[in-house]
Amino acid sequence: MHGYAIAQRLKQVSRDALHIQQGSLYPALHRLEEYRWLKAEWRDTETGREAKFYELTRQGRKQLERERTEWQRLAKAIALVLKTAE
């Protein structure tokens, strides 16, 4: 996906809870590229405009799984704390 499509997809799957501004999205995408978690290439969009398209690398998929596991651990811990506060 290209950057704008990524932002729109995040908005869609989060049911409008996440609105990622370009000033935050593109620096993050560039950092992920530097870490080699994303690869990018310039291509034409459906409208004929040129855009940078991003794709997870194998390293990126591994990192995503580590982040997902850590997020699930953290979410469970927070749920326990909130349950205790009831």
C-alpha positions in Angstrom: 0.0 0.0 0.0 1.0 3.6 -0.4 1.1 6.0 2.6 -2.4 7.5 2.1 -3.9 4.1 1.6 -2.3 2.9 4.8 -3.7 5.8 6.8 -7.2 5.2 5.3 -7.0 1.5 6.1 -6.0 2.1 9.7 -8.9 4.5 10.0 -11.3 1.9 8.5 -10.2 -1.1 10.5 -10.2 0.9 13.8 -13.7 2.1 13.1 -12.5 5.7 12.9 -10.7 5.6 16.2 -7.3 6.1 14.6 -6.6 9.1 12.5 -2.9 9.1 11.5 -1.6 12.4 10.3 0.8 12.5 7.4 3.3 14.3 9.6 3.4 11.2 11.9 2.9 8.5 9.3 5.6 9.2 6.8 8.5 9.6 9.4 7.3 6.3 10.9 7.3 4.6 7.5 10.8 6.0 6.9 12.1 4.7 10.2 10.6 1.2 9.5 12.4 1.3 6.2 15.7 2.2 7.9 15.2 -0.8 10.3 14.6 -2.9 7.2 11.2 -3.9 8.4 9.6 -2.4 5.3 10.7 -2.2 1.7 9.4 0.5 -0.5 9.3 1.3 -4.2 7.8 4.0 -6.4 4.9 2.9 -8.6 1.9 4.5 -10.2 -1.4 4.5 -8.3 -4.8 3.7 -9.7 -5.2 7.4 -10.6 -1.9 7.4 -12.5 0.0 9.4 -9.9 3.3 8.2 -8.6 3.5 7.1 -5.0 5.8 5.1 -2.7 4.4 1.7 -2.0 5.4 -0.1 1.2 5.5 -3.8 2.0 6.6 -5.7 5.1 9.9 -7.6 4.8 10.6 -11.0 6.4 12.3 -9.1 9.2 9.3 -6.8 9.5 6.9 -9.8 9.8 9.1 -11.2 12.6 9.1 -7.8 14.4 5.4 -7.5 14.0 4.9 -10.9 15.7 7.2 -9.8 18.6 5.2 -6.5 18.9 1.9 -8.3 18.8 3.0 -10.8 21.5 4.2 -7.9 23.7 1.0 -5.9 23.1 -1.1 -8.9 24.1 0.9 -9.4 27.3 0.6 -5.7 28.2 -3.1 -5.6 27.4 -3.7 -8.7 29.7 -1.8 -7.0 32.5 -3.8 -3.8 32.1 -7.1 -5.8 32.0 -6.0 -7.4 35.3 -5.3 -4.0 36.9 -8.7 -2.6 35.7 -10.5 -5.7 36.9 -8.9 -5.4 40.3 -10.0 -1.8 40.5 -13.7 -2.7 40.1 
